[in-house]
Amino acid sequence: MAASPLLDRIGIPKALVFGYLGVLLFMVGDGVESGFIAPFMADHGAGTEVRASYVITAYGITVMLASWLSGALSDLWGPRRVMQLGLAVWIVFDVLYLTLALGPHNYPLMLVFYGLRGFGYPLFAFGFLVWITATAPKARMGTAVGWFYVAFTGGLPTLGSLVAGATNPWFGPFGTLWIALGIIVLGGACCLLGVRERTGFARLAPPEVKPVQSLVSSLAIAWTHPKVAVGCLVRIINTAPEFGFLVFLPTFFGKELGFGEGRWLTLLAVIYGTNVFCNLLFGVIGDKIGWRRTIATFGGLGCAVTTLTLYFVPQAVGPHYWVALLVGMLYGVTLAGFVPISALVPALAPDNKGGAMALLNLGAGGAAFVGPAIVSLFLDPLGPAGVVIIFAALYVVAALLTLYLELPEPRPTHPTTTPTPITAAQG
């Protein structure tokens, strides 16, 4: 009980504290494989990095669908039930993937089981995000959601990579994947047994809302509010290169530059550890200088530059680990420049913020598909350098699209009331 004032001060709803811890553990387990799974599959049944990227692309498709469904299903069933479904999906298909696909080097079953497993984490994690938005006090909503993303990114791939770096030398990659499953089960139990807040136990939508109606309305906002659709595209570009990099950068840094798997996993943790810290920083910057300006400048243009330096600078200077750490940290910093997109997109549809968040979640999941898909299409004909240039160009496109995302003018208020000013965040 003594911890309650501290939780209140930092913006974590006391009733959901075990949920944040559970999401962190779940995403640690999810992130364990991120730094080595593509080359490991290539060596254990897939045959090549490109064929491994097809498996990850299939996973990305289901992640995208589940990210969209997480909001709509939480409205209909309640967030807790959606989280239960996500945890069960992950456990069942992960066991099938490890025992019947990866272990026996069965490539077709890799595509099936690894792909279907992708429904798991968005239903679990984004289901909890809906629980937060339904429970947290309105005045602290932004902070409560911010802590969710600290837990999410802190696990995938930051702490997950550190766990892999510690366990791979002792248990091997295959044993590490079983350890990851255990961490995920622990995180799921922490959430589902530790959080007793009752809002998430019941459906959130009014009784008259039907399933088809809920699903359709979460997509219709793309037509009724086209700026929200553009925001969804920006959100896809935000992390699509991140997921694409995880396909071929392990080979580039680990084998071509000779850093080995351990130092590559440490580098990955440093990149996203920097990003976690800067996520909070750029939230403040966005409120000060404007959300659009922050996203376009630091996010879009910044990532366009640091994406190029992340690959071409180490390639030019050779195996100097401190150089790789420096350019990796710069990429992590600029990636945080996209943080205000989570505030900007719902503000573009003040009359339908739930639908805007559903489409934003679709963009977040879509990145897990688009990034590996680009690698699948272009790695063979263009090589890693060509793929990196495509990613940099996409970030420039994101910067240009962001300029279109102007907030609507505030509605006139009654003369006796004081209108709420549009702050610098509109910029």
SELO-460536 format. One record per residue (C-alpha): z, y, x; residue number from 1. Coordinates in steps of 0.2 Angstrom, whole numbers, plus 5000, padded with zeros to 4 digits. Layout:
% residues N
+------+------+------+-----+
!    z !    y !    x ! pos !
+------+------+------+-----+
!    Z !    Y !    X ! NUM !
...
+------+------+------+-----+
END
This chain:
% residues 427
+------+------+------+-----+
!    z !    y !    x ! pos !
+------+------+------+-----+
! 5000 ! 5000 ! 5000 !   1 !
! 5003 ! 5012 ! 5015 !   2 !
! 4985 ! 5011 ! 5019 !   3 !
! 4980 ! 5019 ! 5003 !   4 !
! 4981 ! 5038 ! 5008 !   5 !
! 4971 ! 5034 ! 5024 !   6 !
! 4957 ! 5025 ! 5013 !   7 !
! 4957 ! 5040 ! 5001 !   8 !
! 4955 ! 5052 ! 5015 !   9 !
! 4940 ! 5043 ! 5023 !  10 !
! 4932 ! 5040 ! 5006 !  11 !
! 4933 ! 5021 ! 5004 !  12 !
! 4939 ! 5016 ! 4986 !  13 !
! 4955 ! 5006 ! 4988 !  14 !
! 4950 ! 4994 ! 4975 !  15 !
! 4934 ! 4989 ! 4985 !  16 !
! 4941 ! 4989 ! 5002 !  17 !
! 4939 ! 4970 ! 5004 !  18 !
! 4921 ! 4972 ! 4997 !  19 !
! 4916 ! 4983 ! 5012 !  20 !
! 4924 ! 4971 ! 5024 !  21 !
! 4915 ! 4956 ! 5016 !  22 !
! 4898 ! 4965 ! 5017 !  23 !
! 4901 ! 4969 ! 5035 !  24 !
! 4905 ! 4950 ! 5038 !  25 !
! 4890 ! 4945 ! 5028 !  26 !
! 4878 ! 4956 ! 5037 !  27 !
! 4885 ! 4951 ! 5054 !  28 !
! 4881 ! 4933 ! 5049 !  29 !
! 4864 ! 4939 ! 5043 !  30 !
! 4861 ! 4949 ! 5059 !  31 !
! 4866 ! 4935 ! 5071 !  32 !
! 4848 ! 4929 ! 5071 !  33 !
! 4839 ! 4945 ! 5071 !  34 !
! 4837 ! 4946 ! 5090 !  35 !
! 4830 ! 4929 ! 5094 !  36 !
! 4824 ! 4920 ! 5078 !  37 !
! 4805 ! 4924 ! 5080 !  38 !
! 4803 ! 4917 ! 5098 !  39 !
! 4815 ! 4903 ! 5093 !  40 !
! 4804 ! 4898 ! 5079 !  41 !
! 4789 ! 4900 ! 5089 !  42 !
! 4796 ! 4887 ! 5101 !  43 !
! 4803 ! 4875 ! 5088 !  44 !
! 4788 ! 4872 ! 5076 !  45 !
! 4779 ! 4888 ! 5073 !  46 !
! 4769 ! 4887 ! 5089 !  47 !
! 4766 ! 4906 ! 5092 !  48 !
! 4774 ! 4922 ! 5088 !  49 !
! 4761 ! 4926 ! 5076 !  50 !
! 4764 ! 4910 ! 5066 !  51 !
! 4783 ! 4914 ! 5067 !  52 !
! 4779 ! 4932 ! 5060 !  53 !
! 4771 ! 4923 ! 5045 !  54 !
! 4788 ! 4915 ! 5041 !  55 !
! 4797 ! 4932 ! 5043 !  56 !
! 4784 ! 4940 ! 5032 !  57 !
! 4787 ! 4927 ! 5018 !  58 !
! 4805 ! 4931 ! 5020 !  59 !
! 4801 ! 4950 ! 5018 !  60 !
! 4792 ! 4947 ! 5002 !  61 !
! 4808 ! 4939 ! 4994 !  62 !
! 4819 ! 4952 ! 5002 !  63 !
! 4808 ! 4966 ! 4994 !  64 !
! 4809 ! 4958 ! 4976 !  65 !
! 4827 ! 4954 ! 4977 !  66 !
! 4831 ! 4972 ! 4983 !  67 !
! 4822 ! 4978 ! 4967 !  68 !
! 4830 ! 4965 ! 4956 !  69 !
! 4848 ! 4969 ! 4962 !  70 !
! 4850 ! 4985 ! 4953 !  71 !
! 4842 ! 4979 ! 4936 !  72 !
! 4851 ! 4962 ! 4936 !  73 !
! 4868 ! 4971 ! 4940 !  74 !
! 4865 ! 4981 ! 4925 !  75 !
! 4862 ! 4966 ! 4914 !  76 !
! 4875 ! 4953 ! 4922 !  77 !
! 4887 ! 4964 ! 4932 !  78 !
! 4887 ! 4966 ! 4951 !  79 !
! 4899 ! 4952 ! 4954 !  80 !
! 4888 ! 4939 ! 4946 !  81 !
! 4873 ! 4945 ! 4955 !  82 !
! 4883 ! 4944 ! 4972 !  83 !
! 4888 ! 4926 ! 4968 !  84 !
! 4870 ! 4922 ! 4965 !  85 !
! 4865 ! 4930 ! 4981 !  86 !
! 4878 ! 4921 ! 4991 !  87 !
! 4874 ! 4904 ! 4983 !  88 !
! 4855 ! 4907 ! 4987 !  89 !
! 4858 ! 4911 ! 5005 !  90 !
! 4870 ! 4896 ! 5008 !  91 !
! 4858 ! 4883 ! 4999 !  92 !
! 4842 ! 4888 ! 5007 !  93 !
! 4850 ! 4892 ! 5024 !  94 !
! 4856 ! 4874 ! 5025 !  95 !
! 4839 ! 4867 ! 5019 !  96 !
! 4831 ! 4878 ! 5032 !  97 !
! 4842 ! 4872 ! 5046 !  98 !
! 4842 ! 4854 ! 5042 !  99 !
! 4825 ! 4850 ! 5035 ! 100 !
! 4814 ! 4864 ! 5043 ! 101 !
! 4820 ! 4871 ! 5059 ! 102 !
! 4828 ! 4855 ! 5065 ! 103 !
! 4813 ! 4844 ! 5063 ! 104 !
! 4801 ! 4858 ! 5068 ! 105 !
! 4793 ! 4857 ! 5051 ! 106 !
! 4782 ! 4873 ! 5049 ! 107 !
! 4777 ! 4872 ! 5031 ! 108 !
! 4796 ! 4870 ! 5026 ! 109 !
! 4800 ! 4885 ! 5037 ! 110 !
! 4789 ! 4895 ! 5026 ! 111 !
! 4797 ! 4889 ! 5010 ! 112 !
! 4815 ! 4888 ! 5014 ! 113 !
! 4817 ! 4904 ! 5026 ! 114 !
! 4806 ! 4913 ! 5013 ! 115 !
! 4817 ! 4909 ! 4998 ! 116 !
! 4833 ! 4912 ! 5008 ! 117 !
! 4827 ! 4930 ! 5008 ! 118 !
! 4833 ! 4932 ! 4990 ! 119 !
! 4851 ! 4930 ! 4996 ! 120 !
! 4856 ! 4946 ! 5006 ! 121 !
! 4849 ! 4959 ! 4995 ! 122 !
! 4857 ! 4952 ! 4979 ! 123 !
! 4874 ! 4951 ! 4988 ! 124 !
! 4874 ! 4967 ! 4998 ! 125 !
! 4864 ! 4979 ! 4986 ! 126 !
! 4874 ! 4971 ! 4971 ! 127 !
! 4890 ! 4978 ! 4980 ! 128 !
! 4881 ! 4994 ! 4982 ! 129 !
! 4879 ! 4995 ! 4963 ! 130 !
! 4897 ! 4991 ! 4961 ! 131 !
! 4902 ! 5005 ! 4972 ! 132 !
! 4891 ! 5018 ! 4962 ! 133 !
! 4899 ! 5012 ! 4946 ! 134 !
! 4917 ! 5013 ! 4953 ! 135 !
! 4919 ! 5027 ! 4966 ! 136 !
! 4924 ! 5044 ! 4960 ! 137 !
! 4909 ! 5056 ! 4958 ! 138 !
! 4917 ! 5068 ! 4970 ! 139 !
! 4917 ! 5055 ! 4984 ! 140 !
! 4902 ! 5045 ! 4980 ! 141 !
! 4891 ! 5051 ! 4995 ! 142 !
! 4905 ! 5046 ! 5007 ! 143 !
! 4908 ! 5029 ! 4998 ! 144 !
! 4890 ! 5025 ! 4999 ! 145 !
! 4889 ! 5031 ! 5017 ! 146 !
! 4903 ! 5018 ! 5022 ! 147 !
! 4892 ! 5005 ! 5013 ! 148 !
! 4878 ! 5008 ! 5025 ! 149 !
! 4890 ! 5009 ! 5040 ! 150 !
! 4896 ! 4991 ! 5035 ! 151 !
! 4878 ! 4986 ! 5032 ! 152 !
! 4870 ! 4992 ! 5048 ! 153 !
! 4886 ! 4988 ! 5058 ! 154 !
! 4883 ! 4970 ! 5054 ! 155 !
! 4863 ! 4969 ! 5054 ! 156 !
! 4859 ! 4969 ! 5068 ! 157 !
! 4873 ! 4978 ! 5078 ! 158 !
! 4888 ! 4966 ! 5078 ! 159 !
! 4877 ! 4952 ! 5074 ! 160 !
! 4868 ! 4954 ! 5090 ! 161 !
! 4884 ! 4954 ! 5100 ! 162 !
! 4890 ! 4938 ! 5092 ! 163 !
! 4873 ! 4930 ! 5096 ! 164 !
! 4875 ! 4936 ! 5114 ! 165 !
! 4892 ! 4928 ! 5115 ! 166 !
! 4889 ! 4911 ! 5106 ! 167 !
! 4871 ! 4907 ! 5112 ! 168 !
! 4876 ! 4903 ! 5130 ! 169 !
! 4890 ! 4891 ! 5123 ! 170 !
! 4882 ! 4883 ! 5108 ! 171 !
! 4863 ! 4887 ! 5110 ! 172 !
! 4853 ! 4896 ! 5097 ! 173 !
! 4853 ! 4882 ! 5084 ! 174 !
! 4872 ! 4880 ! 5085 ! 175 !
! 4873 ! 4899 ! 5083 ! 176 !
! 4864 ! 4899 ! 5067 ! 177 !
! 4877 ! 4887 ! 5060 ! 178 !
! 4891 ! 4899 ! 5066 ! 179 !
! 4881 ! 4913 ! 5057 ! 180 !
! 4882 ! 4903 ! 5041 ! 181 !
! 4901 ! 4901 ! 5042 ! 182 !
! 4903 ! 4920 ! 5045 ! 183 !
! 4892 ! 4923 ! 5029 ! 184 !
! 4903 ! 4911 ! 5019 ! 185 !
! 4918 ! 4920 ! 5025 ! 186 !
! 4911 ! 4937 ! 5021 ! 187 !
! 4906 ! 4931 ! 5003 ! 188 !
! 4924 ! 4924 ! 5000 ! 189 !
! 4931 ! 4940 ! 5006 ! 190 !
! 4921 ! 4950 ! 4993 ! 191 !
! 4922 ! 4939 ! 4978 ! 192 !
! 4940 ! 4934 ! 4980 ! 193 !
! 4947 ! 4950 ! 4987 ! 194 !
! 4939 ! 4963 ! 4975 ! 195 !
! 4948 ! 4962 ! 4958 ! 196 !
! 4941 ! 4979 ! 4951 ! 197 !
! 4936 ! 4975 ! 4934 ! 198 !
! 4920 ! 4986 ! 4932 ! 199 !
! 4910 ! 4974 ! 4942 ! 200 !
! 4914 ! 4959 ! 4932 ! 201 !
! 4904 ! 4965 ! 4916 ! 202 !
! 4887 ! 4971 ! 4913 ! 203 !
! 4884 ! 4990 ! 4916 ! 204 !
! 4870 ! 4993 ! 4904 ! 205 !
! 4873 ! 4997 ! 4886 ! 206 !
! 4872 ! 4981 ! 4874 ! 207 !
! 4855 ! 4986 ! 4867 ! 208 !
! 4846 ! 4986 ! 4884 ! 209 !
! 4836 ! 4970 ! 4885 ! 210 !
! 4831 ! 4961 ! 4901 ! 211 !
! 4813 ! 4965 ! 4901 ! 212 !
! 4816 ! 4983 ! 4896 ! 213 !
! 4828 ! 4985 ! 4911 ! 214 !
! 4816 ! 4978 ! 4923 ! 215 !
! 4801 ! 4989 ! 4917 ! 216 !
! 4811 ! 5005 ! 4916 ! 217 !
! 4816 ! 5002 ! 4934 ! 218 !
! 4797 ! 5003 ! 4939 ! 219 !
! 4791 ! 5015 ! 4926 ! 220 !
! 4800 ! 5029 ! 4936 ! 221 !
! 4786 ! 5028 ! 4949 ! 222 !
! 4774 ! 5035 ! 4936 ! 223 !
! 4786 ! 5047 ! 4927 ! 224 !
! 4792 ! 5054 ! 4943 ! 225 !
! 4778 ! 5052 ! 4956 ! 226 !
! 4789 ! 5061 ! 4970 ! 227 !
! 4801 ! 5046 ! 4968 ! 228 !
! 4787 ! 5034 ! 4972 ! 229 !
! 4782 ! 5045 ! 4987 ! 230 !
! 4801 ! 5044 ! 4992 ! 231 !
! 4800 ! 5025 ! 4991 ! 232 !
! 4785 ! 5025 ! 5003 ! 233 !
! 4795 ! 5035 ! 5015 ! 234 !
! 4809 ! 5023 ! 5014 ! 235 !
! 4797 ! 5008 ! 5018 ! 236 !
! 4791 ! 5017 ! 5033 ! 237 !
! 4809 ! 5021 ! 5038 ! 238 !
! 4813 ! 5004 ! 5043 ! 239 !
! 4797 ! 4994 ! 5043 ! 240 !
! 4795 ! 4996 ! 5062 ! 241 !
! 4813 ! 4990 ! 5065 ! 242 !
! 4809 ! 4974 ! 5056 ! 243 !
! 4792 ! 4973 ! 5065 ! 244 !
! 4800 ! 4976 ! 5082 ! 245 !
! 4811 ! 4961 ! 5080 ! 246 !
! 4796 ! 4949 ! 5080 ! 247 !
! 4789 ! 4954 ! 5097 ! 248 !
! 4801 ! 4965 ! 5106 ! 249 !
! 4813 ! 4950 ! 5111 ! 250 !
! 4798 ! 4943 ! 5121 ! 251 !
! 4794 ! 4959 ! 5128 ! 252 !
! 4811 ! 4964 ! 5134 ! 253 !
! 4818 ! 4946 ! 5137 ! 254 !
! 4803 ! 4938 ! 5145 ! 255 !
! 4790 ! 4951 ! 5151 ! 256 !
! 4803 ! 4963 ! 5158 ! 257 !
! 4814 ! 4948 ! 5163 ! 258 !
! 4830 ! 4955 ! 5155 ! 259 !
! 4834 ! 4938 ! 5148 ! 260 !
! 4840 ! 4934 ! 5130 ! 261 !
! 4858 ! 4940 ! 5134 ! 262 !
! 4854 ! 4958 ! 5140 ! 263 !
! 4840 ! 4959 ! 5126 ! 264 !
! 4854 ! 4956 ! 5113 ! 265 !
! 4865 ! 4969 ! 5121 ! 266 !
! 4851 ! 4981 ! 5121 ! 267 !
! 4848 ! 4978 ! 5102 ! 268 !
! 4867 ! 4981 ! 5099 ! 269 !
! 4867 ! 4997 ! 5108 ! 270 !
! 4851 ! 5003 ! 5099 ! 271 !
! 4859 ! 5000 ! 5082 ! 272 !
! 4877 ! 5004 ! 5087 ! 273 !
! 4870 ! 5022 ! 5092 ! 274 !
! 4861 ! 5022 ! 5075 ! 275 !
! 4877 ! 5018 ! 5065 ! 276 !
! 4886 ! 5032 ! 5074 ! 277 !
! 4872 ! 5045 ! 5071 ! 278 !
! 4870 ! 5040 ! 5052 ! 279 !
! 4886 ! 5050 ! 5049 ! 280 !
! 4880 ! 5064 ! 5060 ! 281 !
! 4864 ! 5066 ! 5052 ! 282 !
! 4872 ! 5065 ! 5035 ! 283 !
! 4881 ! 5081 ! 5040 ! 284 !
! 4865 ! 5089 ! 5048 ! 285 !
! 4855 ! 5085 ! 5032 ! 286 !
! 4868 ! 5095 ! 5021 ! 287 !
! 4867 ! 5110 ! 5034 ! 288 !
! 4849 ! 5112 ! 5037 ! 289 !
! 4841 ! 5103 ! 5022 ! 290 !
! 4837 ! 5085 ! 5018 ! 291 !
! 4818 ! 5087 ! 5019 ! 292 !
! 4818 ! 5096 ! 5035 ! 293 !
! 4830 ! 5083 ! 5043 ! 294 !
! 4820 ! 5068 ! 5037 ! 295 !
! 4803 ! 5076 ! 5042 ! 296 !
! 4808 ! 5082 ! 5059 ! 297 !
! 4822 ! 5071 ! 5066 ! 298 !
! 4816 ! 5055 ! 5056 ! 299 !
! 4797 ! 5056 ! 5055 ! 300 !
! 4792 ! 5065 ! 5070 ! 301 !
! 4807 ! 5060 ! 5080 ! 302 !
! 4804 ! 5042 ! 5077 ! 303 !
! 4785 ! 5044 ! 5081 ! 304 !
! 4790 ! 5049 ! 5098 ! 305 !
! 4804 ! 5037 ! 5102 ! 306 !
! 4794 ! 5022 ! 5095 ! 307 !
! 4781 ! 5026 ! 5109 ! 308 !
! 4794 ! 5028 ! 5122 ! 309 !
! 4804 ! 5012 ! 5117 ! 310 !
! 4789 ! 5002 ! 5122 ! 311 !
! 4778 ! 5012 ! 5134 ! 312 !
! 4792 ! 5019 ! 5146 ! 313 !
! 4799 ! 5002 ! 5150 ! 314 !
! 4782 ! 4995 ! 5152 ! 315 !
! 4778 ! 5009 ! 5164 ! 316 !
! 4793 ! 5010 ! 5175 ! 317 !
! 4797 ! 4991 ! 5175 ! 318 !
! 4813 ! 4981 ! 5173 ! 319 !
! 4826 ! 4995 ! 5175 ! 320 !
! 4839 ! 4990 ! 5162 ! 321 !
! 4847 ! 5008 ! 5161 ! 322 !
! 4830 ! 5015 ! 5156 ! 323 !
! 4828 ! 5002 ! 5142 ! 324 !
! 4845 ! 5007 ! 5136 ! 325 !
! 4841 ! 5025 ! 5136 ! 326 !
! 4825 ! 5024 ! 5126 ! 327 !
! 4833 ! 5012 ! 5114 ! 328 !
! 4847 ! 5024 ! 5111 ! 329 !
! 4835 ! 5038 ! 5108 ! 330 !
! 4826 ! 5027 ! 5095 ! 331 !
! 4843 ! 5023 ! 5087 ! 332 !
! 4847 ! 5042 ! 5086 ! 333 !
! 4830 ! 5047 ! 5078 ! 334 !
! 4831 ! 5032 ! 5066 ! 335 !
! 4846 ! 5040 ! 5058 ! 336 !
! 4836 ! 5056 ! 5054 ! 337 !
! 4831 ! 5046 ! 5038 ! 338 !
! 4848 ! 5045 ! 5031 ! 339 !
! 4846 ! 5060 ! 5019 ! 340 !
! 4833 ! 5050 ! 5010 ! 341 !
! 4847 ! 5041 ! 5000 ! 342 !
! 4853 ! 5058 ! 4994 ! 343 !
! 4835 ! 5066 ! 4991 ! 344 !
! 4827 ! 5053 ! 4981 ! 345 !
! 4840 ! 5052 ! 4967 ! 346 !
! 4840 ! 5071 ! 4966 ! 347 !
! 4821 ! 5070 ! 4963 ! 348 !
! 4825 ! 5062 ! 4946 ! 349 !
! 4841 ! 5070 ! 4940 ! 350 !
! 4838 ! 5062 ! 4923 ! 351 !
! 4836 ! 5044 ! 4929 ! 352 !
! 4846 ! 5042 ! 4945 ! 353 !
! 4848 ! 5024 ! 4942 ! 354 !
! 4829 ! 5021 ! 4941 ! 355 !
! 4827 ! 5031 ! 4957 ! 356 !
! 4840 ! 5021 ! 4966 ! 357 !
! 4831 ! 5005 ! 4960 ! 358 !
! 4815 ! 5011 ! 4968 ! 359 !
! 4823 ! 5016 ! 4984 ! 360 !
! 4831 ! 4999 ! 4985 ! 361 !
! 4813 ! 4992 ! 4983 ! 362 !
! 4808 ! 5003 ! 4997 ! 363 !
! 4822 ! 4996 ! 5008 ! 364 !
! 4817 ! 4978 ! 5004 ! 365 !
! 4799 ! 4982 ! 5006 ! 366 !
! 4801 ! 4987 ! 5024 ! 367 !
! 4807 ! 4969 ! 5028 ! 368 !
! 4790 ! 4964 ! 5022 ! 369 !
! 4778 ! 4978 ! 5028 ! 370 !
! 4784 ! 4978 ! 5046 ! 371 !
! 4782 ! 4959 ! 5050 ! 372 !
! 4766 ! 4959 ! 5040 ! 373 !
! 4758 ! 4973 ! 5051 ! 374 !
! 4763 ! 4962 ! 5066 ! 375 !
! 4755 ! 4947 ! 5058 ! 376 !
! 4739 ! 4956 ! 5055 ! 377 !
! 4737 ! 4966 ! 5072 ! 378 !
! 4747 ! 4958 ! 5085 ! 379 !
! 4733 ! 4946 ! 5090 ! 380 !
! 4718 ! 4958 ! 5090 ! 381 !
! 4727 ! 4974 ! 5096 ! 382 !
! 4742 ! 4967 ! 5106 ! 383 !
! 4760 ! 4974 ! 5106 ! 384 !
! 4754 ! 4991 ! 5112 ! 385 !
! 4742 ! 4993 ! 5097 ! 386 !
! 4756 ! 4988 ! 5085 ! 387 !
! 4767 ! 5001 ! 5092 ! 388 !
! 4754 ! 5014 ! 5090 ! 389 !
! 4752 ! 5010 ! 5072 ! 390 !
! 4771 ! 5011 ! 5069 ! 391 !
! 4771 ! 5028 ! 5078 ! 392 !
! 4757 ! 5034 ! 5067 ! 393 !
! 4766 ! 5028 ! 5051 ! 394 !
! 4781 ! 5039 ! 5056 ! 395 !
! 4769 ! 5054 ! 5057 ! 396 !
! 4763 ! 5049 ! 5039 ! 397 !
! 4781 ! 5048 ! 5033 ! 398 !
! 4785 ! 5066 ! 5040 ! 399 !
! 4770 ! 5073 ! 5031 ! 400 !
! 4774 ! 5064 ! 5015 ! 401 !
! 4792 ! 5071 ! 5016 ! 402 !
! 4785 ! 5089 ! 5014 ! 403 !
! 4780 ! 5084 ! 4997 ! 404 !
! 4797 ! 5080 ! 4991 ! 405 !
! 4803 ! 5096 ! 4985 ! 406 !
! 4818 ! 5096 ! 4973 ! 407 !
! 4816 ! 5102 ! 4955 ! 408 !
! 4821 ! 5119 ! 4951 ! 409 !
! 4839 ! 5120 ! 4944 ! 410 !
! 4839 ! 5121 ! 4925 ! 411 !
! 4845 ! 5138 ! 4917 ! 412 !
! 4863 ! 5138 ! 4913 ! 413 !
! 4873 ! 5147 ! 4899 ! 414 !
! 4876 ! 5166 ! 4904 ! 415 !
! 4895 ! 5163 ! 4903 ! 416 !
! 4894 ! 5149 ! 4916 ! 417 !
! 4891 ! 5149 ! 4935 ! 418 !
! 4875 ! 5140 ! 4940 ! 419 !
! 4877 ! 5127 ! 4953 ! 420 !
! 4867 ! 5134 ! 4968 ! 421 !
! 4854 ! 5123 ! 4977 ! 422 !
! 4860 ! 5121 ! 4994 ! 423 !
! 4852 ! 5120 ! 5011 ! 424 !
! 4849 ! 5101 ! 5007 ! 425 !
! 4834 ! 5106 ! 4996 ! 426 !
! 4825 ! 5111 ! 5012 ! 427 !
+------+------+------+-----+
END
